[in-house]
Amino acid sequence: RFKTHRDASQKVKKAVAELGLKQLASKPENQANGMTAIYLPEGMTPPAILPTLMKKGVIFAGGLHKEIAARYVRFGHMGVSVTDPERDDIDRAIKALGEGLKEVGYEAPNGKA
């Protein structure tokens, strides 16, 4: 179970990096295996992207840290969404994130979004 969560976490973190986005926890030893906090592109706020993601059938959460809450979103990847091999929740969420960012005007440096 721990390995499954770690593997899913690494998949998400790799996809986030490929989109040209940064994580709040910049050092791998500080990054959780059940959630990834992602800085949004400069000038974008959670209300600009969260509804777009919800329309795609995935739910991300806004930030919690008061000082920077308007600059990031949280991507949860734990429990049944990771451990049930029949489910494709993580892949769908990664795809929705890339598509959603593009729909609201973000162009990734490598063209992935």
RAURQUI-V905059 format. One record per residue. N is the residue number from 1. SS is DSSP state (helix for helix, strand for strand, loop for the rest). PSI is psi in whole degrees, -180 to 180 (NA if undefined). NEAR is the number of other ideal C-beta (glycine too) atoms within 12 Angstrom. Layout:
n;ss;psi;near
N;SS;PSI;NEAR
N;SS;PSI;NEAR
This chain:
n;ss;psi;near
1;loop;-43;15
2;helix;-42;13
3;helix;-41;12
4;helix;-45;22
5;helix;-40;26
6;helix;-43;20
7;helix;-44;19
8;helix;-41;37
9;helix;-44;31
10;helix;-36;22
11;helix;-45;25
12;helix;-48;40
13;helix;-36;31
14;helix;-44;20
15;helix;-40;32
16;helix;-46;39
17;helix;-41;24
18;helix;-26;20
19;loop;-4;35
20;loop;19;24
21;loop;160;36
22;loop;154;22
23;strand;154;28
24;loop;-45;28
25;loop;100;22
26;loop;-24;16
27;loop;130;9
28;helix;-36;16
29;helix;-14;8
30;helix;0;12
31;loop;135;27
32;loop;154;24
33;loop;-7;27
34;loop;-4;24
35;strand;145;31
36;strand;122;40
37;strand;123;35
38;strand;122;43
39;strand;135;32
40;loop;161;39
41;loop;151;29
42;loop;129;13
43;loop;-9;13
44;loop;142;27
45;loop;161;21
46;helix;-41;29
47;helix;-18;18
48;helix;-27;23
49;helix;-34;42
50;helix;-45;29
51;helix;-35;19
52;helix;-42;27
53;helix;-40;33
54;helix;-39;19
55;helix;-24;15
56;loop;4;24
57;loop;16;16
58;loop;150;30
59;loop;119;24
60;loop;162;34
61;strand;154;22
62;strand;175;27
63;loop;160;26
64;loop;-31;17
65;loop;114;15
66;loop;-47;9
67;loop;-27;10
68;loop;11;18
69;helix;-32;20
70;helix;3;21
71;helix;-3;27
72;strand;165;32
73;strand;164;42
74;strand;135;33
75;strand;107;45
76;strand;135;27
77;loop;85;39
78;loop;169;25
79;loop;-144;18
80;helix;-28;17
81;helix;-18;28
82;helix;-39;32
83;helix;-18;20
84;loop;109;15
85;loop;-15;14
86;loop;-17;9
87;loop;149;16
88;loop;31;18
89;helix;-45;27
90;helix;-46;35
91;helix;-42;20
92;helix;-40;22
93;helix;-40;36
94;helix;-46;35
95;helix;-45;23
96;helix;-39;31
97;helix;-49;41
98;helix;-47;33
99;helix;-43;24
100;helix;-43;36
101;helix;-42;34
102;helix;-42;23
103;helix;-30;20
104;loop;14;26
105;loop;5;17
106;loop;134;28
107;loop;113;17
108;loop;148;21
109;loop;-32;14
110;loop;9;13
111;loop;8;12
112;loop;-19;22
113;loop;NA;29
